[in-house]
Amino acid sequence: MTKDDPNVDEFEYYEELFDPLQDEHQARHSRKAELRRMTKKPHFRILAELDDLYSGATEPAEGSFVTTYRPSEYEADWLLSSLRTFHDQDLLSDVLALVKGGKEASVYRCAGGPIAGKILVAAKVFRPPKFRSLRNDSLYREGRSILLSGGRPLDESDGRVMRAIRGKTALGMQVQRTSWIMHEYAALLRLHRAGGAVPQPLAATENAILMGYCGDEHMAAPALHQVSLGPREAGRLFQEALRNIELMLQQGLIHGDLSAYNILYWEGKITLIDFPQAVDSCNNPSARFILRRDVTRVCEYFARQGVESDPEAITGELWRHYVGERSIVEQQRLMEEVLSVESQAEH
């Protein structure tokens, strides 16, 4: 794959270069191709670069820290710079392994530092803007404030920043990305303090979140969709999932993308993850639709495990108790608008 190939999308080109899970054989092939283009360099320099590339050794950047996990060429600077603050604060002492890669963020198993108070922690590191393709998040931004680094709400009287956001300038896009991350961290804080089954949030920066780790030193907890449950356990965990959906509503939140793909299972317990798109249940005009979608997806998984439920009835009861009714006409209009937006996003 080359950047100049007319049949290759530019994002796909960078996606392949940056993918930390890239097949090693493919990576070596790319390195050989690069070395073939070095024919004008002095012979001794070619030999030096060959030795460096194939030994896997990389010279740590000044002021960085050396990790057990060996990031790929395109991952290294981004990863270490993103985690440097946690390392300097003694919250993280080492990066041990990549446990989940994605278009928006990657999650790493890390050794906790003395301040973290945990042997293992998880670092969710959002990908650099040029490699990242955040979903169309306008649906989720409605009704919630813009958060700056540290979780401080943006003062909307700041005309310069507001103009940058409206104009989608580099500054505006960076503010939006930071807000996306800070909202996830804020949601984790609220839910963990309220007794939710979520990772304990430890710290956040403009590009990463450090939190409790679910799993052991050999493997991370699998997503629930990878697990088959017995009838008794399925019934118990279904009630736990509903408890967390209800607890979120008590905190004025709806997950926004809840399914068996972002619920972890470990030693008979579930943990809900991935909250950047969590919406305000009272101020987002699409809140009821989003809640119904979350409940339906959870019910669909547990139905395959033998648990019968009525997602419409569950959604209606939760909505009436914690939010209140909207008119039938308004609900239908909002549903049609949301479905239209999602259809356009898919294409």
C-alpha positions in Angstrom: 0.0 0.0 0.0 1.4 3.4 -0.9 0.1 6.9 -0.2 0.0 7.7 -4.0 -2.2 4.7 -4.9 -5.4 6.1 -6.3 -7.4 3.1 -4.9 -6.2 3.7 -1.3 -7.9 6.1 1.1 -5.4 8.4 2.7 -6.7 7.5 6.2 -6.2 3.8 5.4 -2.6 4.5 4.4 -1.8 6.1 7.7 -3.9 3.5 9.5 -1.6 0.8 8.2 1.6 2.7 9.0 0.5 3.4 12.5 -1.3 0.2 13.5 0.5 -1.2 16.6 -0.9 -4.6 15.8 0.6 -4.6 12.3 1.9 -8.1 11.3 5.6 -8.3 11.9 6.3 -9.8 8.5 4.5 -6.9 6.8 6.4 -4.5 8.9 9.8 -6.0 7.9 8.7 -6.0 4.3 8.1 -2.2 4.6 11.5 -1.7 6.2 13.2 -3.6 3.4 11.4 -1.4 0.8 12.5 1.7 2.7 16.1 0.5 2.7 16.1 -0.2 -1.0 15.4 3.5 -1.5 18.6 4.4 0.3 21.0 3.5 -2.5 22.5 7.0 -2.6 23.6 6.8 1.0 27.1 5.9 2.0 27.6 2.1 2.4 28.5 2.4 6.1 25.4 4.3 6.8 23.2 1.7 5.2 24.8 -1.0 7.3 24.2 1.1 10.5 20.5 1.6 9.7 20.1 -2.1 8.8 21.5 -3.1 12.1 19.2 -0.7 14.0 16.1 -1.7 12.1 16.5 -5.5 12.4 17.8 -5.5 16.0 14.5 -3.8 17.0 16.5 -1.4 19.1 15.3 2.2 19.3 17.2 5.0 21.0 14.9 6.5 23.7 14.1 10.2 23.2 15.7 12.5 25.7 13.7 12.6 28.9 11.6 9.6 28.0 11.3 6.3 29.8 12.2 2.8 28.6 9.4 0.3 28.5 9.1 -3.5 28.4 6.6 -3.2 25.6 8.3 -2.4 22.4 6.1 0.0 20.4 6.3 0.1 16.6 8.2 2.9 14.8 5.1 5.0 14.2 3.7 4.3 17.7 6.7 5.0 19.9 6.9 8.8 20.1 3.1 9.2 20.5 2.9 6.5 23.2 5.7 7.6 25.4 4.9 11.3 25.2 1.3 10.6 26.0 2.2 8.6 29.2 5.2 10.7 30.3 3.1 12.7 32.7 1.8 9.6 34.5 5.3 8.3 34.7 6.7 11.5 36.1 3.9 11.5 38.7 4.8 8.0 39.9 1.4 6.7 38.8 2.9 4.4 36.1 6.3 2.7 36.1 6.3 0.6 32.9 4.2 -0.3 29.8 3.9 -4.0 29.6 1.7 -4.9 26.7 -0.9 -3.6 24.2 -4.2 -5.2 25.1 -6.6 -3.5 22.7 -6.0 -1.4 19.6 -8.6 0.7 17.9 -9.1 3.6 15.4 -9.8 6.1 18.3 -7.6 4.8 21.1 -5.5 1.9 22.3 -5.4 0.4 25.7 -2.1 -0.8 27.4 -1.5 -3.0 30.4 1.0 -1.1 32.6 2.8 -1.5 35.9 1.5 0.9 38.5 3.8 3.3 40.1 4.0 3.9 43.9 1.4 6.6 43.9 -1.2 4.5 42.0 -1.4 1.9 44.8 -2.0 -0.8 42.2 0.2 -3.5 40.7 -1.4 -3.2 37.3 -3.1 -0.2 35.7 -4.6 0.4 32.3 -3.7 3.4 30.1 -6.2 4.4 27.4 -4.2 6.5 24.9 -6.1 8.3 22.2 -4.4 8.3 18.8 -2.8 11.4 17.3 -5.2 13.5 15.2 -3.7 12.6 11.9 -4.2 8.9 12.6 -7.5 9.2 14.5 -11.0 9.0 13.1 -13.4 10.0 15.8 -17.0 9.1 15.1 -19.5 11.8 14.2 -20.1 12.9 17.8 -22.6 15.7 17.3 -25.4 13.5 18.5 -23.6 13.1 21.9 -22.3 16.7 22.3 -25.8 18.1 22.5 -26.6 19.4 26.0 -23.2 19.0 27.5 -20.5 21.6 28.1 -17.0 21.8 26.5 -14.4 20.7 29.0 -10.8 21.8 28.9 -7.7 20.0 30.2 -8.2 19.2 33.9 -12.0 19.0 33.4 -12.6 22.8 33.7 -15.6 23.9 31.7 -14.9 26.3 28.8 -16.0 29.9 29.5 -18.3 30.5 26.5 -17.4 34.2 26.7 -14.0 33.2 25.3 -14.7 34.4 21.8 -11.4 33.3 20.4 -11.9 29.6 21.3 -15.6 29.6 20.4 -14.8 31.0 17.0 -12.1 28.3 16.6 -14.6 25.6 17.4 -17.2 27.0 15.0 -14.6 27.4 12.3 -13.2 23.9 12.9 -9.7 25.3 13.0 -6.7 23.3 14.4 -7.3 24.9 17.8 -11.0 24.2 17.7 -10.5 20.6 16.8 -8.0 20.2 19.6 -10.4 21.7 22.1 -13.1 19.3 21.0 -10.8 16.3 21.2 -9.7 17.3 24.7 -13.3 17.8 25.8 -14.2 14.3 24.4 -11.5 12.8 26.7 -12.3 14.9 29.7 -16.0 13.9 29.5 -15.0 10.2 29.7 -12.8 10.9 32.7 -15.5 12.9 34.4 -18.1 10.2 33.8 -15.8 7.5 35.2 -15.3 9.7 38.3 -19.0 10.2 38.9 -19.9 6.6 38.4 -17.1 5.1 40.4 -17.8 7.3 43.3 -21.5 6.3 43.1 -20.7 2.6 43.2 -20.8 1.8 39.5 -19.1 -1.2 38.0 -16.5 0.9 36.1 -12.7 1.1 36.2 -11.4 3.3 38.9 -10.1 6.5 37.2 -6.7 7.6 38.4 -5.6 10.5 36.2 -6.1 12.1 32.8 -4.2 14.3 30.4 -5.2 15.9 27.1 -4.4 12.6 25.3 -4.7 9.7 27.8 -6.7 8.3 30.8 -5.1 6.1 33.5 -7.5 3.8 35.3 -7.8 0.5 37.1 -7.0 -2.6 35.1 -9.4 -5.6 34.6 -7.5 -8.9 34.1 -4.2 -10.3 35.3 -0.6 -10.2 34.2 -1.2 -12.6 31.4 -4.4 -11.4 29.8 -6.9 -8.6 29.9 -10.5 -9.3 30.7 -12.5 -10.3 27.5 -15.5 -8.4 26.3 -18.8 -9.9 27.3 -19.6 -10.8 23.7 -16.8 -13.3 23.8 -18.3 -15.1 26.8 -21.0 -17.7 27.1 -22.8 -17.7 30.4 -24.8 -20.3 32.3 -28.4 -19.5 33.0 -28.0 -18.6 36.7 -24.9 -16.4 36.0 -26.6 -14.8 33.0 -29.6 -13.8 35.1 -27.4 -12.3 37.8 -25.2 -10.3 35.4 -28.2 -9.1 33.5 -29.6 -7.6 36.7 -26.1 -6.1 37.4 -26.1 -4.5 33.9 -29.5 -3.0 34.5 -28.4 -1.7 37.9 -25.6 0.2 36.3 -27.8 1.6 33.6 -30.1 2.8 36.4 -27.2 4.2 38.4 -26.1 6.1 35.3 -29.5 7.7 35.1 -29.4 8.6 38.7 -26.2 10.5 37.9 -27.9 12.2 34.9 -25.9 10.1 32.4 -26.6 7.6 29.6 -23.7 5.5 28.3 -24.5 6.2 24.7 -22.8 3.1 23.1 -23.5 0.3 25.5 -23.4 -3.3 24.3 -21.7 -6.6 25.1 -18.6 -5.2 23.2 -17.8 -2.7 25.9 -18.7 -4.6 29.0 -15.8 -6.6 30.3 -16.1 -10.0 32.1 -13.7 -11.2 34.7 -14.1 -13.7 37.5 -17.8 -13.6 37.5 -18.1 -9.8 37.4 -18.8 -7.2 34.7 -17.1 -3.9 34.2 -18.5 -1.2 31.9 -16.0 0.7 29.8 -15.7 3.4 27.1 -17.6 6.5 28.2 -16.4 9.4 25.9 -19.9 9.7 24.3 -21.9 9.5 27.6 -24.8 12.0 27.2 -26.7 14.2 29.6 -30.0 12.4 30.2 -31.9 15.6 30.9 -30.5 18.1 28.4 -29.7 15.9 25.3 -32.8 16.0 23.1 -32.0 12.5 21.8 -31.6 11.0 25.3 -34.6 8.6 25.3 -33.6 7.2 21.9 -30.0 6.7 23.0 -31.2 5.0 26.3 -33.5 2.7 24.4 -30.7 1.7 22.1 -28.4 0.9 25.0 -31.0 -1.1 26.8 -31.9 -3.0 23.6 -28.4 -4.0 22.9 -27.8 -5.3 26.4 -31.1 -7.2 26.3 -30.2 -8.8 22.9 -26.9 -10.2 24.3 -28.6 -11.6 27.4 -31.4 -13.0 25.3 -28.8 -15.2 23.5 -27.8 -16.4 27.0 -31.3 -17.4 27.8 -32.6 -14.4 29.7 -36.0 -13.1 28.6 -36.7 -9.4 28.8 -38.7 -6.6 27.3 -36.4 -3.7 26.3 -39.3 -1.4 25.5 -40.8 -1.9 28.9 -37.5 -1.5 30.7 -36.7 1.7 28.8 -40.1 3.1 29.5 -39.9 2.4 33.2 -36.4 3.9 33.6 -37.3 6.9 31.6 -40.5 7.7 33.5 -38.8 7.2 36.9 -35.6 9.2 36.2 -36.2 11.7 33.4 -39.9 12.1 32.6 -42.1 11.8 29.5 -41.7 13.7 26.3 -44.6 13.9 23.8 -45.0 11.0 21.4 -44.7 13.4 18.4 -41.4 14.7 19.7 -40.0 11.3 20.4 -40.8 10.2 16.8 -39.3 13.3 15.3 -36.1 12.9 17.3 -35.9 9.2 16.4 -36.1 9.9 12.7 -33.5 12.6 13.0 -31.0 10.4 14.9 -31.6 7.5 12.4 -30.9 9.9 9.5 -27.7 11.1 11.1 -26.4 7.6 11.8 -27.3 6.5 8.2 -25.3 9.4 6.8 -22.3 8.7 9.1 -22.2 5.1 7.9 -21.8 6.3 4.3 
